Amino acid sequence: MKPSRFFIFFVLICSLNCTPLKKTNPPKEIIKGTSWTLQSLNGNIVTNDNSIKSSAFLNFGADGLLSGNTSCNSFSGKYSIEGNKIYLNPGAMTRMMCPGAGEQDFLTAIKQVTNFKITAGKLSLQNGTSEIMSFISK
């Protein structure tokens, strides 16, 4: 018995249109062990002319430890991730005197973060659907 032409056509079309699933790392694995440099804060692009400098960064340790720099003071604390939800606790911080409000803006923003998204090498820290901070991997 010959297979019907329709069946052969169907199999041919499916094999041309079906692509294998790509194995991707979950977002939690992408963040871990990566250092991220601040690119924007509260919708403002970060430059060395701003009160918050482009030297601000976050490091996500594989063990749940968070470290970084506000562009003035260094900090170390903890983070946790569940799905796309993220909790950041900057914890202990050095206490050098910093000019301007940049450091306070950074710390206020980091405490508002509830979730995150990673797209094309950009880490977007958000409060719901609003981006609060964005980073690129170093």
C-alpha positions in Angstrom: 0.0 0.0 0.0 1.4 3.4 -1.0 1.4 6.3 1.4 -0.8 9.0 0.3 0.7 12.1 -1.3 -0.9 14.2 1.3 0.9 12.3 4.1 4.3 12.7 2.3 3.6 16.4 1.6 2.7 16.9 5.3 5.9 15.2 6.6 8.0 17.2 4.1 6.5 20.5 5.2 6.8 19.7 8.9 10.5 18.7 8.6 11.2 22.0 6.8 9.4 24.2 9.3 10.2 22.5 12.5 13.4 23.6 14.2 14.9 21.9 17.1 14.5 23.4 20.6 17.6 25.4 21.6 19.0 24.6 25.0 19.3 27.8 26.9 20.6 28.6 30.3 17.9 29.7 32.8 18.2 33.4 33.7 19.5 32.5 37.1 22.5 30.7 35.6 23.3 33.7 33.3 23.4 36.1 36.2 25.5 33.9 38.5 29.2 34.5 38.3 28.8 37.5 36.1 29.8 41.1 36.7 27.4 43.7 35.4 28.2 47.4 34.7 25.5 50.0 35.2 24.2 51.6 32.0 21.0 53.4 33.1 19.4 54.4 36.4 15.7 55.6 36.6 15.6 56.1 32.8 18.8 58.2 32.7 21.9 56.9 30.8 24.9 56.7 33.1 28.0 58.7 32.1 31.1 59.9 33.9 29.5 63.4 33.9 26.5 62.3 36.0 26.5 62.1 39.8 26.4 58.3 39.4 29.4 57.2 37.4 29.7 54.5 34.8 32.0 52.6 37.3 29.0 51.4 39.3 28.5 47.6 39.0 27.0 44.4 40.5 28.6 41.0 40.9 26.4 38.0 41.4 28.3 35.2 43.1 27.3 31.6 42.4 26.7 31.2 46.1 24.0 33.9 46.5 26.5 36.6 47.5 26.0 40.0 46.0 28.8 42.6 45.7 29.3 45.7 43.8 30.0 49.4 43.8 27.7 52.4 43.8 30.4 54.4 41.9 31.7 55.6 45.3 31.3 53.0 48.0 31.6 49.2 47.8 29.1 46.8 49.2 28.5 43.1 49.9 25.3 41.4 50.7 23.0 38.7 49.3 20.6 38.0 46.5 18.0 35.4 45.7 16.2 34.5 42.5 13.0 32.5 41.9 11.9 32.5 38.3 12.2 36.1 37.1 11.7 37.4 40.7 14.9 38.8 42.4 15.6 40.0 45.8 18.7 42.2 46.3 20.2 43.1 49.7 23.3 45.3 49.3 24.2 44.5 53.0 27.4 46.0 54.4 28.9 49.0 52.8 32.0 51.2 53.0 31.2 54.7 54.1 33.3 57.2 52.1 31.7 60.6 51.6 30.3 60.8 48.1 29.5 64.0 46.1 26.0 64.4 44.8 22.9 62.2 45.1 24.1 59.4 42.8 24.9 56.9 45.4 21.6 57.5 47.3 19.7 57.2 43.9 21.5 53.9 43.3 20.6 52.5 46.7 17.0 53.6 46.6 16.6 52.0 43.1 18.2 48.7 44.1 15.7 48.4 47.0 12.8 48.8 44.6 13.8 46.0 42.3 11.3 43.0 42.3 12.1 41.2 39.1 14.5 41.1 36.2 14.8 40.4 32.5 17.9 39.5 30.4 17.8 40.4 26.7 20.8 40.4 24.3 23.4 40.8 27.0 21.5 43.4 28.9 20.2 42.9 32.5 17.1 44.9 33.2 16.2 45.3 36.9 12.6 46.1 37.2 9.8 47.0 39.5 6.9 45.2 37.8 7.1 46.3 34.2 9.1 49.5 34.8 12.8 49.3 34.3 14.6 50.9 37.2 18.2 50.0 36.4 20.0 48.4 33.4 23.4 46.7 33.2 25.6 45.1 30.6 27.9 42.2 31.4 31.6 43.1 31.7 
